[in-house]
Amino acid sequence: MKLLKDIIYKIGIIEVVGSTHLTIEKICFDSRTIEKSSLFIAVSGTQVDGHQYIDKAIEDGVIAVVCEILPSQFKENVTYVRVADSSLALGIIAANFYDNPATEIKLIGITGTNGKTTTATLLYDLFTQLGNKSGLLSTVVNKVGIENIPSTHTTPDAIQLNALLRYMVSEGCEYCFMEVSSHAIHQHRVSGLNFIGGVFTNITHDHLDYHKTFDEYVKAKKQFFDGLSETAFALVNKDDKNGMVMLQNTKAQKATYSLKSMSDFSCKIIESDFSGMQLNIDGSEVWTKLIGRFNAYNLLAIYATAILLGQDKLTVLTAISNLTAVEGRFQYVKSQNNIAGIVDYAHTPDALQNVLATINDIRTGNEKLITLVGCGGDRDKAKRPIMAKIACDWSDKIILTSDNPRSEDPEEIINQMRVGVEGIHFKKVLAIVNREEAIKTACSLANEGDIILIAGKGHEKYQEIKGIKLPFDDMKILSETFEII
């Protein structure tokens, strides 16, 4: 519990009605989670405006409210605090309520369209190998030391986030590696946090259903780097055309990494096949079990981050050679009759092309490449035909299927993908709405030596249809099908 006056420190108060010498036992922005002696932050969300629930919140036991618009009538014994931006205030309040845990742990944020999960997870694995107790906040799972905590969002809400960071500190974690999504930046979920480092992987076409324009998407990512302090570092992929944009206004120490140009940290791929890659990182050769050019970027990013955090170069390179692929990220399995299966989270045009390019770089050309791909419902529709076109351009056989259709008709999503299929590719495209049937069909079409790519869902253990999350696991279905063929 905390005094209200301490919780609302530095939130940009415009007006206060009532006493700030109240003892607050809980903070919340969801009226369904209210308990007695709570502080309620009325946030204007993308779908719901918290201001509509202020009266209900007070009825349920709220004794203080932070809002952008004061109600016309005030309730007795309730304090009202008016601010310009409730979502920004929420982040700062959450940090204050949990005694600013990000100042007691070395917090590194990883942002970008692709590679966030892999980079954050590999950093966690690397530093754990190096003997540093660490935390992880990712799309796949949150970790406190070796304890797994289920993940529901790429970046948790501000209250969950600070609670997790406080738990990490209490458990003795020295580092935390955290995915930072564009939504989280725009919604101020990371406001009030002290990052000692930020990493930019890349930025490509994604989330335009939310940000509306690519320029706004870039600005959201850049906002994260603009907020870093002069004692932090900002590490960016120089090969991405927006990499240097991220550094324009940051106060942080600037650093770059690259596979193609002069930079502070460099890497060259010497050999690559389905068993791994031989890399030259900053003049030293290292073998990795990870596959693909995109993973060379990810590994270079974690190497550079480790060096910027003061780790020994040789020790880091040795540890990198022991790292394994992250679940659902170019996850590789082989059938008894030598059919290769790859499950990957690629759900953007750039990510899909990277995975397909990697496979085509490695394959001999004698084998058939079968790609199964879908697009999520209630998300950016513009990328649907692009995804189908990329699959056609790089594959011998394509199966268009459901991803997470959510509230949309999966057949209509597939029809929108078909727009990207050119006439010369019509004969090699199948449409199978049922994803499990589509995976089994891909396996039945494959012969010895062929390659199957199942793209889009990666690590996910569910399929969301009409508001219901049904159990579904691409790798499980693929592996079980491989056992019987």
N, C-alpha and C positions, 0 to 999 in steps of 0.2 A: 504494500500500500504506500501511497505517496500523497503529499500535499498538492492540491491543484495548482498552486502558484509555481511549484517546481516543474510540474509536468508541462505547463504551457510556456515555459521559458524559450524565447527566441522563435515563436511561431508567427510573429508579425501581427500582434493584437491591434485591432482598430478600436474596439469598444468592449467594456465589461459591464454586465449588469449582475450585481450580486457579489458575494464574498468569494475570494480565491483561497481562503484558509479552510478548505474542505479536505477531508481525507478520502482519497479515491482508491478503491480496492480493485477496480478493473477498468480497462479502456476497451471500447468497441466501436465499430462503424456499421455493424450489422445488427439491426434491432432484434433479431432472433436469438442473439447471444447475450442479451443484457442480464445482469444480475444486480442486486441491491448495491447502492453506493458506487455506481458506475459513472464513467464519463463517456458520453456519446458524441462521436464526431460525425456530423451530417455531411456526407460526401455526395457531390453531384456526379454520379457514375454515368457510364455509357447507356445503361438501360434503366436504372432506378435512381431517383433523387432522394437522398437520405433526409432532406428537409421535410419530406412528407410524413416521416415517421417520428418526428420529434415528440409529439404529444403521446404517442404510444410508448415511446422509450421512457418518458417520464412516469407514465403509469406503471411501467414494469420495474421502476426503482432507480432510474437515472437521476443524479443530483447535480449534474453539470452538463452543459451542451456547448460544443464548438460548432459554429455555423457561419455561413457567408451572409445569410439574410436572417435578421432577428424576427421572431414571430410577433404578431400584432398584440398579443397578450402574453404576459409573463406569469409563470406558475410560482407560487410562494415557495421559498426555501430551495429554489433551483437557480444556479448561476449560469448565465449565458455569456459566451465569449465570441465576439464577431471577428472574423479574419477575412482576408481577401481571397484565400485559396484553401479550402478545407482539406483537399487531398495532400497538398504540400504540408499543411499543419499536422496531418495524421502521421506522416513519416517522422517528423521532428518529435511529436508527442510520444510515439512508440519508442523512439530511441531514449528519450528522457525517462520514460516510465521504467525501462529496463536498465537504467543507469549507463546508457551509452556503451554497450558491449563492444561496438566496433572500434573503440579506442583502446581496448584491452587485448585485441587479437589482430594479427596481420591479415587484413582483408584484401583480397585481389579479385577484381571483377573482370569477367570475360564477356565481351559483347561482339555481335556480328550476326549475319544471316545464317551461315553454316559454320560448323566446327566448335560452337560454344560448349556443347556437352562433352565432346571428345577432349577438348583442351582442358576444361575444368576437371574432368575425371582423371585424365592422365597426370595433371599437376598434383591432384590429391594422392594418386598412386605413387608418383615419384617421391613426393615429400614424405609419405609414409615409409617407403623403402629407405629413405635417408635418415629415418629415425625421428622424424618430427611429427608429433601427434597433430592431426589436422582435421578440419571439417570440410564438407562438400555440400553445396546447394546446387542441385541440377534438375534437369527435366526428368531424369530416370529415377534418381533416389537422392535423399539427403543423408549425409553421414556425419556422425559425431564420433570421432575415433573410428572404431570398428563397428559401432552400432548403426544399423540402418533405420531410417525414419522415412516412411512413404512420402513421395512427392506428388503434389496435385497440380502445381503450376511450374513453368520454367523459373519464375521468380515468385516466391511467396508474397502474400500481402505484408504490409509494413509491420503489423503486430506480430504475425507468425515469424517473420524474418528476425526481428529483434529478440523474440523469445528464444529462437533457435541459436542465435549468436550468444545470448547470455548463457544458454545451456552449454555451448561449446567452451566458453570461458570457464565455467564452473567445473567442466570435466578436464581442464588442463590443455585444451587445444592451443597451439601456437599460431597456426595458420588456418585461414578459411578461403577456399576457392569457390567462386560463385558465378553462375551464369546470370547475366544481366540482360533481360529482354528489352526490346524497344517499348513494349507496353508498360513494363515496370518503370522505365525511365520517364515516359510521358505521363504516367499516373502518379509519379513521385513516390513510388514504393521504396526507392532507395534513398530518398531524402533523409538527411540527418545522419547518414552513415559515413564513417571515415575510411576511405579506401587508400591503401598505401600503393596500389598499382592498378592500372587498367590495361586490358589487352583487347585489341581490335583484330578480328580474324578476316572479315570480308563483308561486303554488302551487295546483295543482289535482289532481284524482284521477289518480294514477299510482303505479306501483311498489309497490302494496299487496301484491303477491305476495311482496315482500321485507320491507317494513316492517310488514305485517299490519294496521295501523290508520292512519288519516289523521293522528291525533294523533302517532303515532311518526314519521311522515314529516315533519310540521312540526317536531318536535323535532330531527330530524337536520339540517334546514336551519338551524335556529336555533343549533345547536351551532357552526356555522361563524362566525356573527357574535359569539357569546359569546366566542370565542377570539381575536378581533381585539384588537390592542393600542391603547393610548390615543393613539398617534401615527398610527394608521390612520384611514380614513374608512369609514363604513357607509352606503351609498346604497340606499334601498328605494323600491319602487313603492307609493305611499300609497293608490292606488286598489284594491289587493289587500287584502282584509280581514286578511290575516296580515302585511302589510308592517310595521306598527308593532310587531307581536309580535317580529319579528326584532331590533328595537332595544332591547327591554326591559332586557337585562342586558349589553349591549355597552359596553366602555370606549371604543370608537372615537368619532370625531367623527360626529355623526348628520346625515344629509341625506335629503330626500325629493324624489320627482318624481311628477308627476301630470298627467292630461288632464282630470280631473273636479273636483278640489278645490284649495284653497289649499295650496301646497307651496313648497319652496325652488327647484324648477325646474319650469316649466309649459310646456304645448304645446297648441295648438288646430289642428285640421284645417280648413283653409279650403276646399280643393277636393281631390277624389280621383277618379281614373279608372285605366284599365289602363296608362296611360303614366307615372303617378306621383302625387305629392301636393304641394300647396302647404300648408306649415305655418307657423304663427307660434310660434316658440320664444323664450320670454322676451322678447317684444316685437319680435322681428325676424323678417321673413318669409324663408323659404327654400324652394326647389323641390327635391324629391328624386325619384329614379327608383324608389324603393321604393314598394310598394303596401300599403295596408291599415292599419287602426287599430293592430293589433298591432305593425306596423313603426314607427308613430308613437311607440309606447312604447319600442321598441328604440332608435330614433334619439335620443329624449329622454334615455335612459339613457346613451348614449355621449357625448352633448353634456355632460351633467352630470358624468360621470366625467372628461372632458377638462378641464372648468373646475376641478374639485376637484384635478386634477393640475397646475394652474397655467398652462394653455394660454390663449391669447388668444381671446376670444369671436368676433370677426369672422373670424379665421383658421379657427377650428373650423367655423363655419357655412358658410363658403365651401367647405371640404373636404367637409363633409357633402353638399353639392349634387352632388359628383362620385362619391359612393359608389354601387355597384351591388349587386344582390341576391346573397345568398349561395347557393351551389349547393344545389338541392333545397329552397329556402325560397321559396315562392310564385314559382317559376321559370316564366316565361311564354313561350309560343311560339305562332305563328299559322300555320295551313295556307294554301295557295294560294287556297282557296275561303272564307277568312275564318272558319274555326272556331278558337276560342281554346282552347289547352291549358295547363293549370297543373299543375305537379308540386310537391307540398309534403310535407314530413316529418310533417305532422300525424298523430300516433298516440295522442293522448289526446282525450277528449271535448271539453275546453275548446279545444284547438288546432284540432280539426276545426270546431267551431262558429265560432271566430274567422275561419277561412279562408272558410267558407261565408257568414258574415255579411258579410265584406268583398266577396265576389263579388256577393252580392245587393244590397248598397248601390250597387254600380257599374252593374250590368246594368239594361237598360231595362225588362225584363219580357216583351219579345216573344220573346226567345231561350230555348232550352231549356238547363237546367243538368243535366248528366249527371255523377254522382259515383261514382267507383270507390273502394271502401274495403275493407280487411281488418283483421284483428287478429293480432298476433304470438302464436305458440305459446309455452308454458312461461312465460307472463307473466300479469299480473293479468286474471283471467277476468271479474271483476265489470263491467269497462268494455265488454265486448263488446256486449251488447244496447243499452247507452247510445249507443255509437258508431253503431250501425245506426239507432236512433231519430233521432239528430241528422241523419244523412244524409237520412233520409226527410222530416224536417220542413223541410229547407232546399233540397231538390233536386226536380227533375221526374222524373228517372230515376236508379235506383241499381243498381249492379252490386256484389254482395258477392263477394269473391274472396280468394285467399291473400295473406298478407303474408309473414312468415317463419314458417312453421308449426313449424319446429324438430322436436321429437320428437312433436308432436301430429298427429292426423289433421286435415287442412285442412277436410274436409267437416264434421267435428264442430265445429270452430271457427265455421264459417259457420252451422251449425244453432243454436249458442249466440247468435250475432248476430241471427238471425231472431226470437228471442224478443222483441226490442225493436221489431219491425215491427208496427204496428197494422193492423187489418183494412182500414182505408180506404186503406192504402198497398200492399197485397198486389200489385196489378196493375202497379205501377211498379218492382217489385224483381225483378232477375235474380240468379241465383247461378251463377258460372262459376269453378270451382276454379283452372284454369290462368290465371295472372295475365297472361301475354302474350296469350292468346286474349281475356281480359277487356278488355285495353286496345284491342285491334283491334276488338272488338265495340262498345266505346264510340265509337270513331271512325266505325264504319259506321252507328251510330244517329244521329250528329250531322249536322245540315244547316247551311247557310251562316248564320253569325252565332251559332251555338250555342257553349256553353262546356263543356269537359270538365275535371273536377278528378280527378287521380290522387293519392290521399292515402296516407300511411303510411310509404313507404320513402325518399322524397326523394332525397338524395345517394347512397344506398347503391348499390354496384355488384355486389351479389350477392343471392341468395335462399337462405336456409338451410333445407334439407329433410333430415331424418333425420341430422343431424350433418355434412352436407356443404354447403359454400357454393358454389353454382353461379353462374356469371356471369349478372347480370341488372341492367338499367339502365332504369328507367321512362322517363326523358327520351329515351334512345336509341331505344327501341321506339316511343314516341309520335312522335318526329320522323321516323323512317323510315316510319311508317304515314301521317303527314301528307303525305309526299312523293309518295305513290301514290294519294291520294284527291283 
